[in-house]
Amino acid sequence: MSRRKIDLVFPRFKLLSGAERLILELAGALARQGHRSRVICHCFDDSCRPLLSPGVELVESGTKLDWFTNRYFNAVFDYARVGALRRLLDPSADGHVLFGPALRLIRGQRLNVPQVYHCFEPPRVLYQDRDAVLARAGAARWPLTVALAVYKSIDRRLVQRVPAITTAPGSYAAPRFQAIYGRSATPISHGLSRALLDRHSSVERDPARLITVNYLHPRKRVDLVVQAFAKVPETTPDGFPVTLEVVGDGPERARLEEQAVALKVSARVRFTGFVEDEQLSAHYRAASCYVHATREESFGLSVIEAAYCGLPVVAVAEGGVVDNIVDGETGVLTDADARSLAKAIEKVLWSDDGGRAMGERGRARVDEHHSWERAAEDLLRVIDSMTLAPL
């Protein structure tokens, strides 16, 4: 395959989470395959730098994005300032890949360059999380309602102008995109950082430690995980104390810590805060079961990371995560209520081997289906298949 020049555009790389990981890993895979890969953004948080691979060029505009104390207002403003990134794009590139709010660059773009919008999922703040966001907006509720309505109108118009669209792999994301926008999207593979996840392979497993790794946002439903944990007996039949580790940070952390106190489980719940990628595998490998409760997530990177580290996964049967777990074989899928989640956790921890065989099968499945190199190849095939047309 000939050497390509690809620009990947995302306005704000904030605290390292799913979108940031996806973009940086994809950029790294392109660079490893010999392509020129550039990441274009306004600002790049230091937490993301460990994933910036050698050979990937970082281009920052330095444009200020934080104008409000309310993070949701800032998110809308991110969308409004995307136009300033246009001048940083390479007009001789073989492809511009737009992520999230970078979709706005499609408007007024006249470069003769294939443009791909990678929509891992439609903006949740518009189509899934709107009511939850507004409920937490306080005095900003009404102006935010108007801002989101404008955002939604712009989003729909711009999606109709994108020459090509890619999305998350599996049976969930593409049909959802079709249902919302009336347009088809091509799923591309999703990988994981094997080298980082292999760093702590000798860590000893705690036989009754639950773990969840998330950006602590309402849609992640970590509160449901804490509720379920409170319903699980304090010890296993073998006498091992059952504990929960919540890895990650975000706006819901204080609320979750208060919840743990109210449910009288705070002594058995550990909130680690943000954990650097280099240390994340140590947390996965010290646990015995991964718990996932996010509302209708398109994919669930932490699920395949946990499975790669040999953990059985207990998850709410919603969204794309159902494609990554074979119920009863690599984990347990369950309903989105605390009692069902607790019973699924007990099913794993109370089994004869504490879920080890499930974890081994999950690891084998990840090895078979997920790599960033395959994702890069999928993306380049989409770009190659495009017919350029005036925008």
Secondary structure, DSSP 8 states (H G I E B T S, - for coil): ----EEEEE-SEE-SS-HHHHHHHHHHHHHHHTT-EEEEEESEE-GGGGGG--TTEEEEE--------SSHHHHHHHHHHTGGGGGGGS-TT-SEEEEEGGGGGGGTT---SS-EEEE-SSS-HHHHTSHHHHHHT-GGGHHHHHHHHHHHHHHHHHHHTT-SEEEE-SSSSHHHHHHHHHS---EE------HHHHTTTTT----TTEEEEE----GGG-HHHHHHHHHHS-SB-TT--B-EEEEEB-STTHHHHHHHHHHTT-GGGEEEEE---HHHHHHHHHH-SEEEE--TT-SS-HHHHHHHHTT--EEEES-GGGGGT--BTTTEEEE-SSHHHHHHHHHHHHTSTTTTHHHHHHHHHHHHHH--HHHHHHHHHHHHHH------
